[in-house]
Amino acid sequence: MGPPTGEYQRPDGSRRLEFARGPYGKHTYMVDVDTQGRVTGWQQVLTEPVFNAIPRGASRDEVLQRIGRPSDRMVIPRRNELVWSYRYESPFCQWFQVSLDRTTNQVTETGYNVDPICDANDDRSDS
C-alpha cells in the first residue's frame, strides 16, 4: 500500500496510520500500531456506520483519526465553514460530507449529498 498518507498519535503512545486511496478512491484503511510497532488492528473506514458515528462537536483531529483526509475540501465563507467530502462504496452516486466551523474546528453537521462527479458524467440533455 506504500507509505502512509497520514499518521495520528494517540494519548497512550500508540499510532493510527492512514492509507487513503483518494482523491477519487473510495477506500481508506486505518492501521492501529501499538507502542512497540506491532499492528493491533486495521479497518476500512469509509463506511456509513463509521460516518454515522461522528458526533456534532467532534474536533477536526478526531474526524481525521476516524476517517482520514477528505477527497475534497470546500470553504463556505458566509457560514464560516469548511466542508470535507469523502467518496465511498455505495450503490448510489453520493459522498459523505462533514462541515467544520472554521473558528472552533468542530463538526457542525454531517450528511450525504450527490457526488458532483456524477453530474459531470451525466450526458443526458433536456432537449
C-alpha positions as CSV (number, residue, x, y, z in Angstrom):
1,M,0.0,0.0,0.0
2,G,3.0,2.3,0.1
3,P,3.8,4.8,2.7
4,P,1.0,6.1,4.9
5,T,-0.9,9.1,3.8
6,G,-1.3,10.2,7.4
7,E,-0.2,9.3,10.9
8,Y,-2.0,10.1,14.1
9,Q,-0.5,9.9,17.5
10,R,-2.8,8.7,20.3
11,P,-2.5,9.7,24.0
12,D,-1.3,6.3,25.1
13,G,1.6,6.4,22.7
14,S,0.1,4.2,20.0
15,R,-0.4,5.4,16.5
16,R,-3.0,5.2,13.8
17,L,-1.7,5.0,10.2
18,E,-3.9,6.2,7.3
19,F,-3.7,4.7,3.9
20,A,-6.1,6.7,1.7
21,R,-6.8,5.6,-1.9
22,G,-8.1,9.0,-3.0
23,P,-9.0,11.6,-4.1
24,Y,-11.1,9.5,-6.4
25,G,-10.7,6.3,-4.5
26,K,-13.4,5.0,-2.2
27,H,-11.4,3.3,0.5
28,T,-9.2,4.5,3.3
29,Y,-7.6,1.9,5.6
30,M,-6.6,2.7,9.1
31,V,-4.0,0.5,10.7
32,D,-3.5,0.7,14.5
33,V,0.0,0.2,15.8
34,D,1.0,-0.2,19.5
35,T,3.9,1.5,21.2
36,Q,6.2,-1.5,20.2
37,G,5.3,-1.0,16.5
38,R,3.0,-4.1,16.3
39,V,-0.2,-4.0,14.3
40,T,-3.2,-4.4,16.6
41,G,-5.9,-3.9,14.1
42,W,-7.0,-2.4,10.8
43,Q,-10.2,-1.2,9.3
44,Q,-11.6,0.2,6.0
45,V,-13.2,3.4,7.5
46,L,-15.1,4.9,4.6
47,T,-18.4,3.2,5.5
48,E,-21.8,4.5,6.6
49,P,-21.6,3.0,10.1
50,V,-18.3,4.9,10.7
51,F,-19.6,8.1,9.2
52,N,-22.8,8.0,11.2
53,A,-20.9,7.6,14.5
54,I,-19.2,11.0,14.0
55,P,-20.9,13.3,16.6
56,R,-21.7,17.0,16.2
57,G,-19.0,18.9,18.2
58,A,-16.2,16.4,17.3
59,S,-12.9,18.0,16.7
60,R,-11.1,18.3,13.3
61,D,-8.4,16.0,14.6
62,E,-11.0,13.4,15.8
63,V,-12.5,13.3,12.3
64,L,-9.1,12.8,10.8
65,Q,-8.3,10.0,13.2
66,R,-11.7,8.3,12.4
67,I,-11.9,8.7,8.6
68,G,-8.7,10.3,7.4
69,R,-8.2,13.0,4.9
70,P,-11.1,14.0,2.7
71,S,-11.4,13.6,-1.1
72,D,-12.3,17.2,-1.5
73,R,-12.3,20.4,0.6
74,M,-14.5,23.5,0.2
75,V,-14.8,26.7,2.1
76,I,-18.2,28.4,2.6
77,P,-17.2,31.9,3.8
78,R,-20.7,33.2,4.6
79,R,-21.2,30.3,7.1
80,N,-17.5,30.4,8.2
81,E,-17.4,26.6,7.5
82,L,-15.1,24.2,5.9
83,V,-16.7,21.2,4.2
84,W,-14.8,18.0,3.8
85,S,-16.2,15.4,1.3
86,Y,-15.5,11.7,1.2
87,R,-16.2,9.3,-1.6
88,Y,-17.1,5.8,-0.6
89,E,-18.6,2.5,-1.9
90,S,-22.3,3.0,-2.3
91,P,-25.0,1.7,-4.7
92,F,-25.8,5.5,-5.2
93,C,-23.6,8.2,-6.6
94,Q,-23.1,10.1,-3.3
95,W,-20.5,11.2,-0.9
96,F,-20.3,11.9,2.8
97,Q,-19.7,15.4,4.0
98,V,-18.5,16.9,7.2
99,S,-19.0,20.6,8.0
100,L,-16.4,22.2,10.3
101,D,-16.7,25.6,12.0
102,R,-13.5,27.4,10.8
103,T,-13.1,29.2,14.2
104,T,-13.6,26.3,16.6
105,N,-12.5,23.4,14.2
106,Q,-15.5,21.4,15.4
107,V,-18.1,19.5,13.5
108,T,-21.3,21.5,13.0
109,E,-23.1,18.9,10.8
110,T,-22.7,15.8,8.7
111,G,-24.7,14.3,5.9
112,Y,-24.8,12.8,2.4
113,N,-25.0,14.6,-0.9
114,V,-24.8,13.8,-4.6
115,D,-21.1,13.4,-5.7
116,P,-20.5,16.1,-8.3
117,I,-18.6,13.6,-10.4
118,C,-21.9,12.0,-11.2
119,D,-23.4,15.3,-12.5
120,A,-20.2,15.7,-14.7
121,N,-20.7,12.3,-16.2
122,D,-24.4,12.7,-16.8
123,D,-24.5,13.4,-20.5
124,R,-28.3,13.3,-20.8
125,S,-29.8,16.5,-22.2
126,D,-33.1,18.1,-21.6
127,S,-33.7,18.8,-25.3
